[in-house]
Amino acid sequence: MQQFLIGMVYHEPEAWRLRTAGVLEDYESSTGIFIEADCKKEALAWGEQVAQELMRRVNHDPAIAWHEFGYFCWVEASPGTSPWSHCLTFFQCVAVGVHPDYDAMGTAAYARWCELHGLP
């Protein structure tokens, strides 16, 4: 098994509301998760499932379709030198087929994590 940092794009309800009201142009959020898998393709496929479920949960909408917004996942090739290098410990690690703690993934969770770690 290999471990891949999968990045994912999604949106949260307040940012979406402000975008549809014409207040925000950049409304998308991103987060990541380490996924243990046999290959990149398998990790990305599970990352897409996680992203779909995260978006449904943060938006409190079990019918919202993540892929219909054109959102995507990617493999972060060099996590240690990526823009996320300062927050790698925020990201959970799961195996393919195992769901993460979704309450620990969104913007509010990241804000709590930053506060706990003395980050702005």
Short mmCIF file of the C-alpha atoms (twelve columns), coordinates in Angstrom:
data_MODEL
# 
_entry.id   MODEL 
# 
loop_
_atom_site.group_PDB 
_atom_site.id 
_atom_site.type_symbol 
_atom_site.label_atom_id 
_atom_site.label_alt_id 
_atom_site.label_comp_id 
_atom_site.label_asym_id 
_atom_site.label_seq_id 
_atom_site.Cartn_x 
_atom_site.Cartn_y 
_atom_site.Cartn_z 
_atom_site.pdbx_PDB_model_num 
ATOM 1   C CA . MET A 1   0.000   0.000  0.000   1 
ATOM 2   C CA . GLN A 2   1.054   3.545  -0.741  1 
ATOM 3   C CA . GLN A 3   -0.144  6.759  0.845   1 
ATOM 4   C CA . PHE A 4   -1.377  9.586  -1.402  1 
ATOM 5   C CA . LEU A 5   -2.380  13.109 -0.421  1 
ATOM 6   C CA . ILE A 6   -5.590  13.746 -2.319  1 
ATOM 7   C CA . GLY A 7   -6.718  17.338 -2.706  1 
ATOM 8   C CA . MET A 8   -10.376 18.120 -3.343  1 
ATOM 9   C CA . VAL A 9   -12.432 21.151 -4.289  1 
ATOM 10  C CA . TYR A 10  -15.934 21.722 -2.886  1 
ATOM 11  C CA . HIS A 11  -18.047 24.567 -1.524  1 
ATOM 12  C CA . GLU A 12  -19.734 25.344 1.759   1 
ATOM 13  C CA . PRO A 13  -23.206 26.873 2.135   1 
ATOM 14  C CA . GLU A 14  -22.300 30.413 3.243   1 
ATOM 15  C CA . ALA A 15  -19.759 30.888 0.460   1 
ATOM 16  C CA . TRP A 16  -22.267 29.513 -2.057  1 
ATOM 17  C CA . ARG A 17  -24.953 31.888 -0.767  1 
ATOM 18  C CA . LEU A 18  -22.608 34.861 -1.119  1 
ATOM 19  C CA . ARG A 19  -21.612 33.754 -4.611  1 
ATOM 20  C CA . THR A 20  -25.204 33.442 -5.785  1 
ATOM 21  C CA . ALA A 21  -25.891 36.894 -4.271  1 
ATOM 22  C CA . GLY A 22  -23.043 38.301 -6.364  1 
ATOM 23  C CA . VAL A 23  -20.871 39.150 -3.357  1 
ATOM 24  C CA . LEU A 24  -18.121 36.557 -3.841  1 
ATOM 25  C CA . GLU A 25  -16.442 35.372 -6.974  1 
ATOM 26  C CA . ASP A 26  -14.016 32.924 -5.329  1 
ATOM 27  C CA . TYR A 27  -16.339 30.745 -3.277  1 
ATOM 28  C CA . GLU A 28  -14.722 27.332 -3.521  1 
ATOM 29  C CA . SER A 29  -12.937 25.600 -0.673  1 
ATOM 30  C CA . SER A 30  -10.330 22.890 -0.807  1 
ATOM 31  C CA . THR A 31  -9.069  20.317 1.608   1 
ATOM 32  C CA . GLY A 32  -7.080  17.151 1.551   1 
ATOM 33  C CA . ILE A 33  -6.927  13.647 2.880   1 
ATOM 34  C CA . PHE A 34  -4.245  11.005 2.887   1 
ATOM 35  C CA . ILE A 35  -5.521  7.819  1.302   1 
ATOM 36  C CA . GLU A 36  -3.781  4.480  1.518   1 
ATOM 37  C CA . ALA A 37  -4.232  2.646  -1.759  1 
ATOM 38  C CA . ASP A 38  -2.490  0.322  -4.184  1 
ATOM 39  C CA . CYS A 39  -2.253  3.041  -6.848  1 
ATOM 40  C CA . LYS A 40  -3.009  6.699  -7.640  1 
ATOM 41  C CA . LYS A 41  -6.097  5.814  -9.658  1 
ATOM 42  C CA . GLU A 42  -7.630  3.941  -6.728  1 
ATOM 43  C CA . ALA A 43  -6.772  6.761  -4.299  1 
ATOM 44  C CA . LEU A 44  -8.299  9.379  -6.602  1 
ATOM 45  C CA . ALA A 45  -11.478 7.346  -7.068  1 
ATOM 46  C CA . TRP A 46  -11.930 7.045  -3.298  1 
ATOM 47  C CA . GLY A 47  -11.048 10.737 -2.903  1 
ATOM 48  C CA . GLU A 48  -13.918 11.620 -5.214  1 
ATOM 49  C CA . GLN A 49  -16.297 9.578  -3.065  1 
ATOM 50  C CA . VAL A 50  -15.027 11.342 0.059   1 
ATOM 51  C CA . ALA A 51  -15.374 14.754 -1.624  1 
ATOM 52  C CA . GLN A 52  -18.960 13.955 -2.628  1 
ATOM 53  C CA . GLU A 53  -19.874 12.963 0.911   1 
ATOM 54  C CA . LEU A 54  -18.065 15.945 2.449   1 
ATOM 55  C CA . MET A 55  -19.969 18.350 0.229   1 
ATOM 56  C CA . ARG A 56  -23.288 16.703 1.068   1 
ATOM 57  C CA . ARG A 57  -22.584 16.909 4.776   1 
ATOM 58  C CA . VAL A 58  -21.294 20.481 4.950   1 
ATOM 59  C CA . ASN A 59  -24.200 21.678 2.804   1 
ATOM 60  C CA . HIS A 60  -26.774 19.558 4.673   1 
ATOM 61  C CA . ASP A 61  -28.051 18.314 1.316   1 
ATOM 62  C CA . PRO A 62  -27.991 14.565 0.674   1 
ATOM 63  C CA . ALA A 63  -28.882 15.121 -2.989  1 
ATOM 64  C CA . ILE A 64  -26.195 17.649 -3.944  1 
ATOM 65  C CA . ALA A 65  -23.970 16.302 -6.713  1 
ATOM 66  C CA . TRP A 66  -20.326 17.323 -6.293  1 
ATOM 67  C CA . HIS A 67  -19.326 16.384 -9.863  1 
ATOM 68  C CA . GLU A 68  -22.082 18.577 -11.369 1 
ATOM 69  C CA . PHE A 69  -20.193 21.657 -10.176 1 
ATOM 70  C CA . GLY A 70  -17.123 20.616 -12.133 1 
ATOM 71  C CA . TYR A 71  -15.183 19.960 -8.933  1 
ATOM 72  C CA . PHE A 72  -12.203 17.663 -9.002  1 
ATOM 73  C CA . CYS A 73  -9.596  15.836 -6.947  1 
ATOM 74  C CA . TRP A 74  -5.882  15.604 -7.539  1 
ATOM 75  C CA . VAL A 75  -2.834  13.850 -6.156  1 
ATOM 76  C CA . GLU A 76  -0.488  16.275 -4.412  1 
ATOM 77  C CA . ALA A 77  2.830   14.981 -5.728  1 
ATOM 78  C CA . SER A 78  5.107   16.560 -3.102  1 
ATOM 79  C CA . PRO A 79  3.118   17.205 0.083   1 
ATOM 80  C CA . GLY A 80  6.166   18.403 2.038   1 
ATOM 81  C CA . THR A 81  6.860   21.235 -0.389  1 
ATOM 82  C CA . SER A 82  3.243   21.963 -1.351  1 
ATOM 83  C CA . PRO A 83  1.269   25.017 -0.192  1 
ATOM 84  C CA . TRP A 84  -0.212  22.623 2.399   1 
ATOM 85  C CA . SER A 85  3.147   21.750 3.958   1 
ATOM 86  C CA . HIS A 86  2.259   23.746 7.095   1 
ATOM 87  C CA . CYS A 87  -0.942  21.785 7.759   1 
ATOM 88  C CA . LEU A 88  -0.234  18.193 6.779   1 
ATOM 89  C CA . THR A 89  -1.106  17.012 10.283  1 
ATOM 90  C CA . PHE A 90  -4.613  18.429 9.825   1 
ATOM 91  C CA . PHE A 91  -5.319  15.892 7.094   1 
ATOM 92  C CA . GLN A 92  -6.677  12.534 8.137   1 
ATOM 93  C CA . CYS A 93  -5.426  9.260  6.752   1 
ATOM 94  C CA . VAL A 94  -7.817  6.516  5.681   1 
ATOM 95  C CA . ALA A 95  -7.643  3.413  3.562   1 
ATOM 96  C CA . VAL A 96  -9.705  3.064  0.411   1 
ATOM 97  C CA . GLY A 97  -13.258 2.250  1.457   1 
ATOM 98  C CA . VAL A 98  -12.921 3.788  4.917   1 
ATOM 99  C CA . HIS A 99  -14.741 7.045  5.599   1 
ATOM 100 C CA . PRO A 100 -12.946 9.827  7.478   1 
ATOM 101 C CA . ASP A 101 -14.427 11.933 10.264  1 
ATOM 102 C CA . TYR A 102 -16.195 14.425 7.997   1 
ATOM 103 C CA . ASP A 103 -16.787 16.831 10.889  1 
ATOM 104 C CA . ALA A 104 -13.002 17.216 11.085  1 
ATOM 105 C CA . MET A 105 -12.561 18.172 7.414   1 
ATOM 106 C CA . GLY A 106 -14.369 21.423 6.602   1 
ATOM 107 C CA . THR A 107 -13.499 25.080 7.063   1 
ATOM 108 C CA . ALA A 108 -14.726 25.222 10.661  1 
ATOM 109 C CA . ALA A 109 -12.563 22.216 11.563  1 
ATOM 110 C CA . TYR A 110 -9.554  23.810 9.909   1 
ATOM 111 C CA . ALA A 111 -10.138 27.088 11.786  1 
ATOM 112 C CA . ARG A 112 -10.236 25.148 15.079  1 
ATOM 113 C CA . TRP A 113 -7.057  23.284 14.107  1 
ATOM 114 C CA . CYS A 114 -5.275  26.565 13.278  1 
ATOM 115 C CA . GLU A 115 -6.296  28.083 16.590  1 
ATOM 116 C CA . LEU A 116 -5.065  25.007 18.456  1 
ATOM 117 C CA . HIS A 117 -1.728  25.179 16.622  1 
ATOM 118 C CA . GLY A 118 -1.259  28.962 16.914  1 
ATOM 119 C CA . LEU A 119 -1.664  29.602 13.188  1 
ATOM 120 C CA . PRO A 120 -3.457  32.589 11.653  1 
# 
